[in-house]
């Protein structure tokens, strides 16, 4: 037998006071709009009724539509509607009070004064029979039985849902209820909801921009039902919102509530990861989780709380995976060319997955994680937004995990060497064939789109995608995709890393007059694919004192992994700079953009670059952050209705020289306010 609650009068009265002075106004979860005033009133009805049921020791005295509720609870509920003020006595005429009882319930139509004497007041009020008065005293303390509000549904009536928990007696099982209220604020029914019909789960989701540049709240959920178990499958290298979803099957109705629906009435979420290398709570935002380190599976332990009391708790299995096609920069094909593509999955067993290929080109020979694509005969530019996509599934194609797209470009690969003076657009050739001693220039391998970089291997076995060969007065030096500072003997010429953009480039400074010849090559499938004609420059001016290698400016590729950089001098150290993870970039009021990243103390500071060019081909602006403990920065004076692309990298100073990591992934933000 379950324990029956025995409430002290002082405990009851403070609970009443609290119930009436702390009525919340919930956000609406409705089929049609409800006025704020009506919603506030229905919330007050819910709070008062559940409090009355607790006071009367009858929280399980249910009644359906047109049935009469328990009269003791109905009378206490009506008392609460009048309000309780500490240290005061409120007197109400009995005739008025009985009329209000009749007005409060659809199932009570003829409540009379003669019925009051038989009811237990529970110390909440006094019935003064001689003077025909109801007297409501004030008081104070607290109790352990609480009905927590879960959410609201509205169709032909308002239904409030709650969960009763006795925190003073953990051995008592919690239970669920529904309170139906009509448009005249009369209580229609107080019903039990079977616990098997209620579920509460953590939910991981994303809010962001769609293809039409509209910001969508909760636009992508990563929750999957895997053979009856709710799991989250999360793409690697991203940050996610953590919320919750409560589902209730109420007869023919199925309703759902989340923390955004309930606003101030939402339950608070506490969670922790069993493997913080895979998933970790965001240090700057406890409502988010980050997937920046490892890939694989872990579990989030969570509690949903109200006033620090746990209402729900559970575990959410999570898998962080990375799905990729070819390379990171799109796929370039020659007109009519056929090529086999493959998809790679990290963090999951590839044997458990099946794939579906689609795209804006001919697709043949689909076999597992590979397919053959054939380019059309006409050329296609990046601006045409043509794609190849692969979707991964588990459970024999029943559960979709995610989709990866890569852009397609169809073109003839024609290469040339172009140059620009330092600070000018590197994609526009400055013209002529004369360079000045001591002047910096950007040398670009024009036409060498990174989408041609395919089949060149990985890690130690990788064939570099491009080379730029420099010959100054008979002495040669070669720059590759490895982002490092180079110099000829005695610093006759220095080579820094690139200035960003869609093609490989390097920043050079020539400190000796003479003849400079430059050629470029790119490789595909580990073999030479294209080579430029040599371009020769005459270098004029007086020889300058040898200087340190040119300070690197911007890396060549949009999102290279962390790289090792060094000079060619044997006395120089090899310096590895860890890449910084970009967590978020959001539009703030006043045409501002707030950028947040994961703290990276491996370097001395950061560089944030932003542009209206998706490939950072022009108009790039860079901000240097000199403190490595800083994790956010606000970019100001942006243009409204413009879309900006943002990325970040780390820099490190060693022996007077500055070394850089590769860029992070890119965030896209449209300035709307």
N, C-alpha and C positions, 0 to 999 in steps of 0.2 A: 504494500500500500504506500502511495506517495504521501509525503508529509504535507499537511495542510498548513498554509501560511497563517501565522498569528501575528497581526500587526499592532504595534503600539499606536495609541492615538496621536502622540506627538510626532511619530514617524509619518503617519498618514497625512497630517496637516501640512507639513513642509513639502511633502511630495505634491500635494494639491497646489500649493503656492507656486512651486517651481513649474508645474505643468501649465499654469495659467499665465505666468509671467515670461516664459521662455518659448512661446509658440513660434515655430519657424514657418517661413513661407517657401514651400518647395518649388522647384522648377517643374514644368508640366511635362508629363508623358501622355499625350492625348491623341485621340483620333481627330478631334476638332478642337479649336481654340477655346479656352476657358478664361474668363476674366480673372485678373489677379485678386480682386476682392472675393470672388466666389471660391477661388482656390485656397486663399487664406482661411476662409470660413470652414471649408471642408477639412483642412488640416487641424484646425482648432477642435472640430467635432471628433476627429480621430484621437487626438491627444486626450480630450476629456473622457471619451468613452473608455479607452483602454485604462485610464487612471481609475475611473469608476469601477470597472471590472476588477481591477487589482484591489481596491479598497473593500469591495463587497466580498472578496475571496471567491469570486465566480468568473474567472477569466475563461472558463470552458463552458459557460452557460450560453449555448448558441441558439439562434433562432433564424428561420428563413423568412422570405418575403411574406407579408401579411400575418405572420405569427407574432404573438405578444412576447416582448422581451421580459427578462426577469425584472419585477417591479422594484426591488431594492436597488439594483444596479441603475435602473432608469431614473429613480429619484435622486440618487447620488450624482449621476451624470447631470441632471438638471441643476442641482446645487452648484456644481462646478461651472456651469454656464453663467451663473450669476457673478462668479468671481469671488476670490478669497483675498482679503487683505489682512496682513499680520496685525495682531493686537487691536482688532476692531470686531464689532458685532453688527452684521447686516440683517435687518428685519424685512421679511417679504410677506405680503398678504397671502394667505393660504389659497384663496380662490384664484388669484393670479398665478400662483405657483402650480396648482393642479392643471390650469389651462395650458401652461407652458409644457408640462409633462405630456399632455395630449398632442401638442403641436410638434413635439420633438420626435415622435415615432409614428411610422405608418401603421404599426400594429396596435397602438394604444389610442382609443377614441373616447373612453369614458372613465378616466381616472378621477376619483373623488377624495375629498378630505377624509372620509371615513376609513379609507384604506391606509392612511398614513400611520395610524397608531400601531398597526401590527408589524410594521417594518423596523428592522434593526438599523439604527442610524449610524453605527460604527464610529460615533463621535464626530462625524463630519458636520452634523447640523442638529438642532433641537426643534421639536415640534411643540409649540406652546398652544395647547388645545383650548385653554380658557380664552386666549386673546386671538385665536385663529391666525397664528403667525408661524413662519419658518425663520429660525434664527441661525445664521452662519457665523461661527466664531473664527478667529485667526489662530495660527500656531506654527510649529516648525520641527524638523529632523529629516530622516530619509529612510529608504528601504531597498531591498535587493531585487525585487521582481520588476522587470522593465520590459515594455513592449517597444521594440525598435521599428521605426517606420522604414519600409523597404522601397516603396514607390507607389505610383498611382496610375490607374487606367481609366479612360472615359469613353463610353460609347453612348448608351441610352441613360447611363447613370455614372456617378463617380464611385470607383472602388479603390479603397486604400488598403494596402497590404502591410502586414507587420509580423514580427517574430517575437514571441514571448520567451524570455530567458530569465531564470532565477539565479542571479549571480551569488546570492547568499546561500544557495543550496545546489551545488554543481551536480548532485545526484539526480535532480529532477530534469527529465528530458525537455528540451525546448520544443515549441510547437508554433505553427503558423496560422494566421487568421486573415480574413478579409472583412472589411466593413463597407457596406453599400449605402450610399447617400443619394437621395433624389435631388432634382433641381430646386426644390424648396427647402433644402438642407434638413430634411427629415431622414432619420436613420431607418433604412428599409430592412437590412439584415446584418447579422453578425455571424460569420461562418468560419468553419474550420477548413484549412487547406492541408491536404495530406502532404507530409514531409517528402514523400517520393516525387511529388509534383513540383518541387522547388529545387533549383540548383544555383549555385553562385561560384563563378570561376574568375580567375585572373584573366585579363585580356590584353594582349600586346598588339598595338596598332600604330599606324602612321597617319599623320595629317600633312598635306602638302599640296603641291601644284599638279593639276592635271594637264593633259595635252593642249587644252585651250587656255592655259595660264590662269585658271581659276583656282583659288585656294579652297580645298575641301577638307573639312574636319572629319576625322576618323574615316578617311577615304580608303584605307587598306588595312584589313585585319589579317593577321598571320596565324590565326587559330584554325586547327584542323581536327576533325573527328576521326581518329585512327582506331578503328575497331572498338568503338565505345569509349576510348580514352581521349580526352582533349589534350592536344599538344600544340606547341608553337614551333614553326619552322621559319627561321630568321635569316635573311641574307647578311653576309659578313660585311664588316666595315661600315656600320651605320648605328644610329641612335634611335630608340623607339619609345613611344609613350606606353606607360603601364596603367591600365585602368581595370575595371571589373564589369561583369555582366551578370545580372540576376534574372533568371528565367522562371516564370510561374505558369503552370498549366492550370487554368481555372475553368473547369467545365469545357465548353467549346472554345473558350478564349485562350490564347497563348500570348503572354505579355512579357516584355523585356525592359529592364532598366539598367542604365549605366551611370557612372559618376557624373557625366556631363548633363544627363537628363535631370538629376536631382539637385544640382547646384550646391547650395549651402547645406542641404540635408544629406549630401553624399557621405557614405562611409569613408573613413580614412584607410589608406592602403599601406601596409608595412610588408616588405619582402626582402629576401636575401638569396643570393645564388650559392649553390653548393660548390661551384667551380668558378671563381671570379676571373680566371684567365679566359673563360669563354663568354660569360655574361657578368656584368658588374653594374651595380647601381651608380648612376651618374653622380659624381661628387658635388656638382653644382645644382642639380635638379633631382630631387628624390622621387619625382613622378616619372623618371625616365631610366632606361637601362641601355647600356652600351655593349656593342659587339665588335671590339676593335683589336683584340689580341689573338686568341686562338680560335680554331674552328672545331666543332664536335658537339657532344650532347652534355647537358647538365639539367639541374632541377631548380626551380624557384620555389622556396617555401614562403607562404604568405598568410597574412591575417587581414581581414576586413573588420575595422573597429568603429565603435561609436562611443565617444567620451572615454576613450582608452579601454573600453570593454570589448573583447573579441566576440564578434557576431558570427563570422564565418572564418574558417581556416582550411588550408589545403596545400597541395603541391601541383606545380605545373611543369611537366617535362618540356624541355626546349632543345632544339637543335639549331646550331649556327652553321651555315653552309656557304660555299662560294661556287657560283655557277658561271662558267666563262666559255666563250667561243673564240677560237683563233687568238687574237691579241686584244689589247685594250683600246685600239684606236680605229676600229672599223675594218672593213675588208675591201681592198682595192683589186679590181679585176680588169683585164684587157677586154675589149669588145669580143664577144663570142667565146671567151675563155671558160673552161670548166676547171673546177677545183674541189677537192675533197675537204670538208670541214669536220671538225670533231668538237664535242662538248666535253669539258672537264668539270668534275664535281669534287670539291674538298669538304670534309666534315661529315660526309655520309658514305655509306657503302654503295659504290656505283652499281654493283650487281643487283641492288634492290630497286633501281630506278628504271623507268621506261621514258621514252622521249617522243615528242611530236615536233616536227620541223615545219616552218611556214616562212613565207617571205615574198619579196617583190622580184623574184627571179625563178627560173626553172629549177626544180628540186628533183633529183633522181637518186636511185641506189641508196635509199635509207636503210641503214643497218645498225641497230642499237644506238650508240652515241655518235655515229657518223652519217654523213650524207654527201652527195655531190651536187654542187650548184653550177649553173651555166649562166653566164652574163648575157644580156641582150646585145644586139649588134650596135645599138646606139649608145652614146655616152650618157652617163648619169653623174651628176654632181652631188656633193654632200647636201647642198641646199634643197635638193629634190626630196629629201627625207625618205629614201628607200632603205629597207631593212631586211635582214635575215634574222629569224628568231627561233629559239628552241624552248619548249616547255617541258619541265621534268615532272614526273608522276611517281607515286609509290602505290603499293597494293594493286598491282596489275592495271595501272591507269585510272584507278578510282579516285585517288586523292591528288590534286594538283599542288605541287610544292612551290613552283615559281617559274618565271619566264625571263630569259636573257635575250636582249636584242643587240645587234651590232649594225651600224650603218653600212651601206654598200655604195661604193663609187666605181663607175666604169669609165676608164680613160686609157689613153696611150701614155705610157710613162716616159716623158721627155724631160731630161735633166739638164740643168745649166747652173753655172756659178754666177751669183749676183752679189753686189755689195752695197752697203749703206754706211754713211757716217754715223758715228756714235750718237745715240739719242734719236735718230730718225727711223722711219718705218723700215724694218729689215726686209719687207716683201717687195719694196720698190727699188729698182737698181738706180744708183746715183749717176751712172753713165760715165764714159771715159775710161782711161786705163792708167791713171796716175794717182798714186797714194803719197801722203806726206809722212815723213819721219816723225814719230811721237804722237801721231793722231790715232784714235781708236776707230775701228771699223767693225761692222757686223758682216760676216761672210756666210751666205745662205746657200744650201744645196737645194736650189729651186726645183720643184716637181717631185721631190722625194717624200711624198706623203707617207706618214707612218703606217697607213693601211697596207702598204706594200710589204711591210715587215711580217712575213709569214713563213713558218717552217724553218726558222733559224735556230731552233733548239732553246734550251733553258740552262740557267746557272753556269757551271763551269764548262759545259759542253756547247755553250751558245756561240754561234757565229755572229759577230757584230753586224748590225743592220747597215750602218753606213761608215764610210771613211772620208775624211777631208785631208788631202795630201798637200803640204806646203813645202816649196823649195825656194829658199832665199840664198841667192849667190852660190848655189851648189850644195848647200846644207839642207837636209830634209827633216821634216817632223810630221807625224800623222796624228790627227785627232779622230777619235771614234765616239760611239754612243756612250762610252764610259765618261761620265761628267767629271773631268779632272782638269786642273790648271797645268798647262804645259809651257815649257820655255826651251829655246835653243841655247846652245852654249853661250855663256856670257850675256844671256838675255838679249841677244840680237833681235829676237822676236818672242813675244809672249802670247799665249792663247788662253782665254778664259772660257767658261761655259757659256751657253747660249742666252739669247734674249727672249726666249719663248716664241710661240707661234706654231703654225701647222707644218713647218719643214725644219729639218736639222740646221742649226746655225751655230757659229762660234764668234766670240768677240776677240779681235786680235789687235795688237799694237806692234808696229815695226820700228825698231830703234836704230836701223842701219840702212843707208841708201843702197840702191842696186836694183836687182830684178827679182820679182816674186811671182812664181808660177803656182797656180792652184788647180787641182783636179778633184773630182768627187766620184764616189762609187756607192751603190747600194747592193745588198745581197738578199736573196730570196731562196728558200729551201736549202740554205747553207751554201749557195753558189752565187757567183757574180751575176747580177741581173741587168744592171744598167751602169754606164760610165759616162761622165761628161767629157766634152772637149776641154783641153787645157785652156785656162784663161791667165794671161800674163799681164802683170802690172809693172810700171816703172815707179820705183820709190825714190822720191826726191827729198832733199833737205840735209842739214848737218846732223851727223851722228849725235844722239843724246846719251847722257850718262845711263848706263844700264840701271834699270829699276826692277823692283819686285814684279812678279807676274801680275797681269791685269786682274783686278778684283772681279770675281765672278758677278754677273748680273742676274739674268734669269735662266733657268734650265731650259733645255730645248724642248723636251716632251712634256705634254700636259700633266701626266701623273706617273712619273717614273718611280720605282721603288727606291728605298734608301740606297745610296751609292757610296763608294769609297773614292776619295779624292786626294791627290797629292801632286807635287811638282816632280819633274824628272831629276832634280838634283838628288844625288845619293844620300845627302845629309838630311833631307826633308823626311819627316815622319809620314806614315800612311794614316789618314784620319777618316774614320767612319762616322757618319752623322745619321742618327735615327730619324725616320720620318715621323711627323706629327699628325695625329688623327684629328680631322675636322669634324666636330660634333654637330653643329647647327649654324645656320645663317638665316635670320628672320628679319622681315621688314618691321620697323618700329615707327611710331607716329613722328611726323616731321621730316619725311623723306630720308630716313636713316636705315642703316642695315647693321644689325647686331650679330657679330660673329663670335662663336664659342668653340673652343678646342680642348683636347685632352692635354693636361700639363705634361711637358717633356723637358725634364731637367738635364737631359744628356747634352743639350746645346746651351749657348749663351742667350739666345733669344729667337725671335720668329720674324718671318716676312709674310705679310698678307697681300695677296694680289687679287684685284678685281677688275672685271672688264665686261663690256656689253657684247664681246665676241666669244662665242661658245668655245672656240679653239684658241682663245687668247692670241689671235693673229694681229690685232691692232687695238690701240686705245687703252693699253694696260696701265693700271696705276698700282703702285706698291707702297705699303706702309710697313716700316720696320718697328718691331716691338723689342725693346732692349732688355727686358726682364723675363727670365725663363719661368718665373712663377705666375706670370700673368696668363689668364685663360679666357679672356674676352676682350673685344674691342668694338667700338661703334664707329662705323663709317658714315660721314655726314655729307650733306649737300648733294644728294643724288637726284636723278631726274625721275619725276613721277611717270608711271605707266611704262617705264623702261625695265627690261629684264637684265639682271646682272649675274655674272658667274664669279664665284669666289673660291680660292684655294689658299693653302698655307704651307710653308716649309720651315725647317729649322736651320739656324746658322750657328757655327761654332768657330771661335777664334783660337788659333794655335800658332805660337811663335810669330805673331804679327800678321798672320794670314787668315782669311775668312773662308770657311768651307761650308757647303750647303747640302742639305738632304734633297731628295726628290720631292716633288709636290705631292700634296694630299689628293684625295678624290675631290671632285668639284661639286659645289652646291649651287643650285639655281634659285634665284629669288626675284620676284616681280615686285616693284615698288608701287604699292597701291595707296599708301597713306603717308 
